[in-house]
Amino acid sequence: MTAVLRTFPSRKPDLRHLLRSEADRFECNRDRLRYTKFRKQGLFVGSGVIEAGCKTVIGSRLKQSGMFWTERGADVTWA
């Protein structure tokens, strides 16, 4: 896969640079991209489970009885 990216014919220097950069990224993250193995182990490979968990935890925290939040107070990025 990375060999194809590195040798892809293009006259555009920006595209060649982008393809080589992406090939480097794939090579550096090779161990993280073993989706077939992870699925065989019963692991989730998408972000949906994590996103749903965050939504549930944060949503329940913000919606507790008696809670009143300003938008700024609920936004954790300002801290």
C-alpha positions as MATLAB code, in Angstrom:
seq = 'MTAVLRTFPSRKPDLRHLLRSEADRFECNRDRLRYTKFRKQGLFVGSGVIEAGCKTVIGSRLKQSGMFWTERGADVTWA';
ca = [
       0.000    0.000    0.000;
       2.654    2.530    0.958;
       4.777    1.597   -2.051;
       1.858    2.493   -4.305;
       1.489    5.862   -2.592;
       5.188    6.593   -2.854;
       5.399    5.710   -6.558;
       2.088    7.194   -7.692;
       2.823    9.195  -10.851;
       2.064   12.885  -10.558;
       3.486   16.064  -11.977;
       2.141   18.062   -9.050;
       4.800   18.481   -6.328;
       2.153   19.187   -3.660;
       0.355   15.933   -4.445;
       3.604   13.935   -4.414;
       4.472   15.450   -1.024;
       0.998   14.664    0.346;
       1.142   11.058   -0.851;
       4.589   10.520    0.675;
       3.432   12.097    3.915;
       0.405    9.802    4.052;
       2.612    6.783    3.298;
       4.824    7.769    6.241;
       1.763    8.084    8.472;
       0.512    4.621    7.475;
       3.930    3.087    8.129;
       4.275    4.768   11.532;
       0.811    3.560   12.582;
       0.984    0.074   11.100;
       0.454   -1.602   14.497;
      -2.698    0.442   15.100;
      -4.249   -0.512   11.761;
      -4.644   -4.260   12.326;
      -8.446   -4.094   12.110;
      -8.953   -7.712   11.031;
      -7.024   -8.982   14.045;
      -8.851   -6.609   16.394;
     -12.261   -7.682   15.063;
     -11.333  -11.352   15.548;
     -10.579  -10.488   19.180;
     -14.055   -8.994   19.515;
     -12.754   -5.438   19.811;
     -14.507   -2.403   18.375;
     -12.562   -0.557   15.692;
     -14.872    2.415   15.197;
     -15.451    5.452   17.358;
     -19.205    4.937   17.749;
     -19.010    3.046   21.046;
     -16.744    5.676   22.607;
     -18.864    8.550   21.299;
     -22.044    6.979   22.673;
     -20.373    6.402   26.044;
     -19.198   10.012   26.250;
     -22.627   11.264   25.273;
     -24.246    9.121   27.969;
     -21.796   10.020   30.749;
     -21.626   13.728   29.997;
     -25.326   13.953   29.229;
     -26.272   12.337   32.526;
     -23.857   14.613   34.390;
     -25.331   17.751   32.874;
     -28.935   16.630   33.301;
     -28.921   15.642   36.972;
     -31.788   16.867   39.077;
     -31.320   20.443   40.235;
     -28.454   21.168   37.837;
     -28.401   24.476   36.030;
     -25.605   25.090   33.559;
     -24.565   28.007   31.478;
     -23.149   27.148   28.092;
     -19.696   28.261   29.294;
     -19.988   26.229   32.492;
     -20.877   23.084   30.550;
     -18.066   23.599   28.021;
     -14.960   21.808   29.283;
     -12.700   23.408   26.678;
     -12.505   26.764   28.452;
     -10.825   25.378   31.598;
];
